Amino acid sequence: MVAAAATREQWLNRGVKRLRPLFIKAGHPLPPKIRVSIGFGISRRHLGEAWSKDASTGKCFETFIRPDVDNPVEILDTMAHEMVHHATPGAKHGPVFVQVCNKVGLTEGKARQRHAGSELLKTLEKIATDLGPFPHSALMLPGTRGRVLSGITKRLRCPDATCNYNVMADVDMVYQHGAPECPVHNQQMVYRRKVRS
């Protein structure tokens, strides 16, 4: 058994190592030099940011995860999203990016907020368990009144296309406890945009 990570970066880099096989299987291997850190990128709105090796004096692909996030599964999910950017340089959030997301298992949400579908979520939960405790405590940002901003809220809808039932839920709560069930159709709710006919 591997010893628990002593630092955030050690845990994060072990996480990258565990994500690599998903990208190989998808036919889009990750570049060899990737670094992941906790910190703010240019925008504090995003959970993560991916930077090209061309922006790094160390010629590494750089990834930043916001410091107000401390849920290990959510961090791995955000890392997987950012790793797709590293595997598809220059694709931004276009069709190639979405195609690789789907192959890796990031099947929920719009391209900019693409996150794990149910199968990948199970894998990420196992990876988080195997990696052990994440040595980080969420940073409480100014203006949050003591609340930890562990993510964002997203709309969940009933998977039945005829149903209009939807709720807003904190992403971290969904990761920890699962999505609620639609009281009309008794089906687990999903992240998705409503399809208009």
HELIX and SHEET records of a PDB file:
HELIX    1   1 ARG A    8  LYS A   25  1                                  18    
HELIX    2   2 LYS A   53  ALA A   55  5                                   3    
HELIX    3   3 PRO A   72  ALA A   87  1                                  16    
HELIX    4   4 PRO A   95  VAL A  104  1                                  10    
HELIX    5   5 ALA A  111  GLN A  113  5                                   3    
HELIX    6   6 SER A  118  LEU A  131  1                                  14    
HELIX    7   7 VAL A  171  HIS A  177  1                                   7    
SHEET    1   A 3 ILE A  34  ILE A  38  0                                        
SHEET    2   A 3 PHE A  61  ILE A  65  1                                        
SHEET    3   A 3 GLY A  48  TRP A  51 -1                                        
SHEET    1   B 3 ASN A 166  ASP A 170  0                                        
SHEET    2   B 3 THR A 153  ARG A 157 -1                                        
SHEET    3   B 3 VAL A 190  TYR A 191 -1                                        
END                                                                             
